[in-house]
Amino acid sequence: MPSQRLSRMKNELTDFLLHHRNKLKPVDVGLPTSHRRRTPGLRREEVAALAGVGLTWYTWFEQGRDIQVSESFLLNIAKALKLNDAECCHLFLLAHRRPPAQETFQEQSIDPLTQSIMDELARPAYIMDLRWNLIAWNTPADELFSLAKRQPAERNLLRLLFTDPQLRSRLPNWQHDAVQLLAQFRCDMAAAPEDPFIQQLIAELKQLSPAFNQLWATPKMENYSRGIQTIMTNDRTPKRFQHKVLAVDEFRNLNMIIYFAIS
């Protein structure tokens, strides 16, 4: 990276930290307020104490010095400064690291306008996170996958694919779909290879599904898909689909998968 760009990013990091440090009041983080304070917002030593890091190390970090910081250091700073998801990701990028794993984010949800857009679609659509949890959907998607009546832990596309016998009975090309979906899931894992939820999901599916265990051990990466291509409707008519993927929130890796029926 050219030295001019490095210098600019260091300045941006300093400005970013100063902005969020000055924006907070002591009362916002549970500290007593003193009339004798001469600086706006939080002091450096207060941020360091809240984050559980050394004052010298935080000072050097805020000054943009060339030091190595860990993911846990950045996460602690983000929590101390009460950064939201997008701000936390931006901090990681300014510090020359990948955005944090998904477990650092709050429980996934979407805004009402995004749900309204999806509800207005006449075709099935759902929103999936990096862990392949289905966090929102419209009525046509619910008719295909019966998501509303499922427990939240069950609303995961891989879990449905490999552990729901009723759904599997409605997938005439199950093997083909499973191979392509797993290929895409492996690609998505590159964004958070050590995510504990993803690792736990893989471990559970290995125990619950011999088919998953076999396919996971012999990966095929020729074709990829985020959606199921052939589904039997309630009247046992096979319906084939193509899919369009739209990014809903790049910071939280939320994608809307829209199903287009092929006549």
C-alpha positions in Angstrom: 0.0 0.0 0.0 1.5 3.4 -1.0 2.7 5.5 2.0 0.4 8.4 1.1 -2.7 6.1 1.4 -1.3 4.6 4.7 -0.9 8.1 6.1 -4.5 9.1 5.0 -6.0 6.0 6.7 -4.1 6.7 9.9 -5.5 10.2 9.9 -9.0 8.8 9.2 -8.6 6.4 12.1 -7.6 9.2 14.5 -10.5 11.4 13.4 -12.9 8.4 13.7 -11.8 7.6 17.2 -11.8 11.3 18.3 -15.3 11.8 16.9 -16.8 8.9 18.7 -14.9 9.6 22.0 -16.0 13.2 22.0 -19.6 12.3 21.1 -20.1 10.2 24.3 -20.8 11.8 27.6 -19.7 10.2 30.9 -23.3 9.4 31.9 -23.7 7.5 28.6 -21.2 4.9 29.9 -22.1 4.9 33.6 -19.4 7.4 34.7 -20.0 10.2 37.1 -20.3 13.7 35.7 -18.0 16.4 37.0 -18.4 20.2 36.5 -14.6 20.5 36.4 -14.2 18.6 33.1 -12.4 20.7 30.5 -12.7 18.3 27.6 -15.8 17.3 25.7 -16.8 13.6 25.7 -14.7 10.9 27.2 -11.0 11.1 28.1 -8.5 8.6 26.6 -7.9 7.0 30.0 -11.7 6.5 30.4 -12.0 4.8 27.0 -9.0 2.6 27.8 -10.5 1.6 31.2 -13.9 0.9 29.7 -12.3 -1.3 27.0 -9.9 -3.0 29.5 -6.8 -2.1 27.5 -3.6 -0.2 28.5 -3.7 3.6 28.3 -0.4 3.8 26.4 -1.5 1.2 23.9 -4.8 3.0 23.3 -3.1 6.4 23.0 -0.7 5.0 20.4 -3.6 3.4 18.5 -5.6 6.6 18.5 -2.5 8.5 17.3 -2.3 6.1 14.3 1.1 4.7 15.3 2.3 1.6 13.5 1.3 -1.0 16.2 -0.3 -4.4 15.9 -3.7 -4.8 17.6 -5.8 -7.9 18.0 -9.4 -8.5 17.0 -10.4 -8.6 20.7 -8.7 -5.2 21.2 -10.7 -3.7 18.4 -13.9 -5.3 19.6 -13.3 -3.9 23.1 -12.8 -0.4 21.8 -15.9 -0.7 19.7 -18.0 -1.7 22.7 -16.5 1.0 24.9 -17.3 3.7 22.2 -20.8 2.1 21.7 -20.3 1.7 18.0 -23.1 0.2 15.9 -22.6 -2.6 13.4 -21.5 -0.4 10.5 -19.2 1.7 12.7 -17.6 -1.4 14.1 -16.9 -2.7 10.6 -15.4 0.6 9.6 -13.1 0.6 12.6 -11.8 -2.8 11.6 -11.2 -1.6 8.0 -9.4 1.5 9.2 -7.2 -0.7 11.4 -6.4 -2.9 8.3 -8.3 -5.9 9.5 -11.3 -7.7 8.2 -14.7 -6.9 9.7 -15.5 -8.8 12.9 -17.2 -12.2 12.9 -21.0 -12.1 13.0 -21.3 -13.1 16.7 -20.2 -9.5 17.6 -23.4 -8.1 16.0 -26.7 -7.7 17.7 -29.5 -10.1 16.9 -30.2 -9.9 13.2 -33.3 -8.0 12.0 -34.3 -5.8 9.1 -36.0 -2.5 8.9 -39.8 -2.1 8.1 -39.1 -0.6 4.7 -37.1 -3.6 3.6 -39.8 -5.9 4.8 -42.4 -3.9 2.9 -40.4 -4.2 -0.3 -40.2 -8.0 0.1 -43.9 -8.2 1.0 -44.8 -6.4 -2.2 -43.1 -9.1 -4.3 -45.5 -11.7 -5.8 -42.7 -14.3 -5.8 -41.0 -16.1 -2.9 -38.2 -14.1 -1.2 -36.3 -14.4 2.1 -33.3 -12.6 3.7 -30.4 -14.7 4.8 -27.4 -13.8 6.9 -23.8 -15.0 6.7 -24.7 -18.0 8.8 -27.6 -18.9 6.4 -30.2 -18.1 9.0 -33.5 -17.0 7.4 -34.3 -13.8 9.4 -37.1 -12.5 7.3 -39.4 -13.6 4.5 -42.6 -12.9 2.6 -45.9 -14.9 2.4 -44.9 -16.8 -0.9 -41.7 -18.0 0.8 -43.6 -19.0 3.9 -45.9 -21.1 1.7 -42.9 -22.9 0.3 -40.9 -23.4 3.6 -43.4 -23.0 6.4 -41.0 -20.6 8.2 -43.5 -18.8 10.4 -44.5 -21.9 12.4 -40.9 -23.0 12.9 -38.7 -22.2 16.0 -36.0 -19.5 15.3 -33.3 -22.1 15.6 -34.9 -24.1 12.9 -34.9 -21.2 10.4 -31.5 -22.0 8.8 -31.4 -23.1 5.2 -28.8 -25.7 5.7 -30.5 -27.1 8.7 -33.8 -27.3 6.8 -32.1 -28.9 3.9 -30.4 -31.7 5.8 -32.6 -32.3 8.8 -36.2 -31.8 7.7 -37.5 -35.0 6.2 -40.8 -33.3 5.1 -39.0 -30.7 3.2 -36.6 -33.2 1.7 -39.5 -35.2 0.4 -40.6 -32.2 -1.6 -37.2 -31.8 -3.3 -36.9 -34.1 -6.3 -33.4 -32.9 -7.1 -32.2 -32.8 -3.5 -28.7 -34.1 -4.2 -28.1 -31.5 -6.9 -29.4 -28.7 -4.7 -27.4 -29.8 -1.7 -24.1 -29.9 -3.6 -24.6 -26.4 -5.0 -25.8 -24.9 -1.8 -22.8 -26.3 0.2 -20.4 -24.9 -2.5 -21.9 -21.4 -1.9 -21.8 -21.9 1.9 -18.1 -22.7 1.8 -17.5 -19.5 -0.1 -19.5 -17.5 2.4 -17.5 -19.0 5.2 -14.3 -17.2 4.0 -15.8 -14.0 5.5 -15.8 -15.5 9.0 -13.9 -18.8 9.0 -13.7 -19.0 12.8 -17.3 -17.9 13.5 -18.4 -20.1 16.5 -22.0 -20.4 15.3 -20.9 -21.6 11.8 -18.5 -24.1 13.4 -21.2 -25.4 15.8 -23.7 -25.7 12.9 -21.3 -27.8 10.9 -20.5 -30.0 13.9 -24.3 -30.5 14.6 -25.1 -31.3 10.9 -22.3 -33.9 10.8 -23.9 -35.6 13.8 -27.5 -35.3 12.5 -27.1 -36.0 8.8 -24.9 -38.7 7.3 -25.5 -37.1 3.9 -24.1 -33.7 5.1 -21.1 -35.5 6.5 -20.4 -37.2 3.2 -20.9 -34.1 1.1 -18.9 -31.9 3.4 -16.0 -34.4 3.3 -16.0 -34.4 -0.5 -16.6 -30.9 -1.6 -17.6 -30.0 -5.2 -17.1 -26.4 -6.1 -18.1 -26.2 -9.7 -21.5 -24.6 -9.3 -23.0 -22.4 -6.6 -26.5 -21.4 -5.4 -28.2 -19.6 -2.5 -31.6 -21.1 -3.3 -33.3 -24.4 -4.0 -33.9 -25.0 -7.6 -36.8 -27.5 -7.7 -39.6 -27.7 -5.1 -42.8 -29.7 -5.1 -45.8 -27.5 -4.2 -48.6 -28.6 -1.9 -50.4 -30.3 -4.8 -47.2 -32.3 -5.6 -46.4 -30.3 -8.7 -42.7 -29.8 -9.3 -41.8 -26.1 -9.7 -38.4 -25.0 -10.9 -36.8 -21.7 -9.9 -34.0 -19.4 -10.8 -32.7 -17.0 -8.1 -31.6 -13.4 -7.9 -29.5 -12.3 -4.9 -29.7 -8.6 -3.8 -27.4 -7.2 -1.1 -29.6 -5.7 1.7 -26.8 -4.8 4.2 -23.2 -5.3 3.2 -21.9 -4.7 6.7 -24.0 -7.5 8.2 -23.8 -9.7 5.1 -27.6 -9.7 4.7 -28.8 -10.9 1.3 -32.3 -11.1 -0.2 -32.8 -14.2 -2.3 -35.7 -13.9 -4.7 -37.2 -17.0 -6.4 -38.3 -16.7 -10.0 -40.4 -19.6 -11.3 -39.3 -21.1 -14.6 -42.3 -21.8 -16.9 
